[in-house]
Amino acid sequence: MAIHIATLAKAPYLWIRRAVADTLFERRYDVRTSPVIELDELGIPAHERIRYQATGWLNLPRILPAREVGPHDVFVDFGSGMGRVVLQAATRYPCKKVIGVELSGRLVGIARANVARNAHRLRCAEVSFVESDALDYEIPDDMTIAFFHNPFTGSIFARVLQRIVESVDRAPRTVRVVYVNPVEERALLETGRARVVRRLRGMRPTAEWSRSNSTRMYEITPRAIGHGVAG
Ligand SMILES: C[S@@+](CC[C@H](N)C(=O)[O-])C[C@H]1O[C@@H](n2cnc3c(N)ncnc32)[C@H](O)[C@@H]1O
């Protein structure tokens, strides 16, 4: 009981921390990426697709420190929304490419403008957005980091995952998957090709609440050196 009370007391603290980070970073980058937007406002059918809600600013630097990303890395944000994660990756990591894939043309327009306003801060050589359903997006065979903030579920997630595994087999390499609110973790692990390599824990008391606050990093490896299902 004592643990639950302590955890509940943390909830307002985390909410305040997020609001402060939103204010400070949005001012710094001169962007506004924090509103939540429902898919029906964007004219997008919601089946297996999730509304726009940005990842917390403190999330990506904690799960993937800049020292672990190099000039050969290609980072793809699946469901890139207003481009917060693309902007953060491109300004933090000296990588080869950062690509945002997003279904809503309206959000792609906002994301492109957000990155353009910060062109002088970019550490990554090439930043681009693709307006597309992730289902139709061809996985680049040089992609090494895939980012998901629970953008879609069910058959859409399964299909995109299958394409990533096919790409890893076609062009053998390790792909790191950063997954915020990993609702489809089971599908990922059931490929037998992915294992969890890092966890940022969410808060209890409920398992649902804990998962929705958590971020995990996985590695997908080529078949020959693939790992078994992680426990
Ligand atoms: C939870 S938001 C994440 C936004 C951004 N990645 C971030 O972390 O700040 C999910 C985004 O995925 C987009 N989305 C949902 N289904 C999609 C699909 N099938 N293909 C591409 N984008 C999709 C939504 O429009 C929304 O912008």
PDBQT file of the ligand as one rigid body, heavy atoms in Angstrom, charges set to zero:
ROOT
HETATM    1  C1  LIG A 301       1.092   8.593 -31.076  1.00  0.00    +0.000 C 
HETATM    2  S1  LIG A 301       1.409   9.607 -32.520  1.00  0.00    +0.000 S 
HETATM    3  C2  LIG A 301       3.190   9.655 -32.505  1.00  0.00    +0.000 C 
HETATM    4  C3  LIG A 301       3.770  10.922 -33.118  1.00  0.00    +0.000 C 
HETATM    5  C4  LIG A 301       5.285  11.009 -33.164  1.00  0.00    +0.000 C 
HETATM    6  N1  LIG A 301       5.916   9.788 -33.622  1.00  0.00    +0.000 N 
HETATM    7  C5  LIG A 301       5.850  11.334 -31.800  1.00  0.00    +0.000 C 
HETATM    8  O1  LIG A 301       6.261  10.389 -31.133  1.00  0.00    +0.000 OA
HETATM    9  O2  LIG A 301       5.878  12.497 -31.395  1.00  0.00    +0.000 OA
HETATM   10  C6  LIG A 301       0.985   8.437 -33.816  1.00  0.00    +0.000 C 
HETATM   11  C7  LIG A 301       1.015   9.010 -35.229  1.00  0.00    +0.000 C 
HETATM   12  O3  LIG A 301       0.914   7.920 -36.155  1.00  0.00    +0.000 OA
HETATM   13  C8  LIG A 301       0.149   8.338 -37.266  1.00  0.00    +0.000 C 
HETATM   14  N2  LIG A 301      -0.363   7.117 -37.919  1.00  0.00    +0.000 N 
HETATM   15  C9  LIG A 301      -1.349   6.295 -37.484  1.00  0.00    +0.000 A 
HETATM   16  N3  LIG A 301      -1.500   5.254 -38.332  1.00  0.00    +0.000 NA
HETATM   17  C10 LIG A 301      -0.582   5.415 -39.317  1.00  0.00    +0.000 A 
HETATM   18  C11 LIG A 301      -0.228   4.661 -40.480  1.00  0.00    +0.000 A 
HETATM   19  N4  LIG A 301      -0.861   3.518 -40.781  1.00  0.00    +0.000 N 
HETATM   20  N5  LIG A 301       0.772   5.119 -41.267  1.00  0.00    +0.000 NA
HETATM   21  C12 LIG A 301       1.421   6.272 -40.968  1.00  0.00    +0.000 A 
HETATM   22  N6  LIG A 301       1.130   7.037 -39.889  1.00  0.00    +0.000 NA
HETATM   23  C13 LIG A 301       0.150   6.607 -39.067  1.00  0.00    +0.000 A 
HETATM   24  C14 LIG A 301      -0.926   9.237 -36.664  1.00  0.00    +0.000 C 
HETATM   25  O4  LIG A 301      -1.469  10.123 -37.634  1.00  0.00    +0.000 OA
HETATM   26  C15 LIG A 301      -0.117   9.963 -35.567  1.00  0.00    +0.000 C 
HETATM   27  O5  LIG A 301       0.420  11.154 -36.070  1.00  0.00    +0.000 OA
ENDROOT
TORSDOF 0
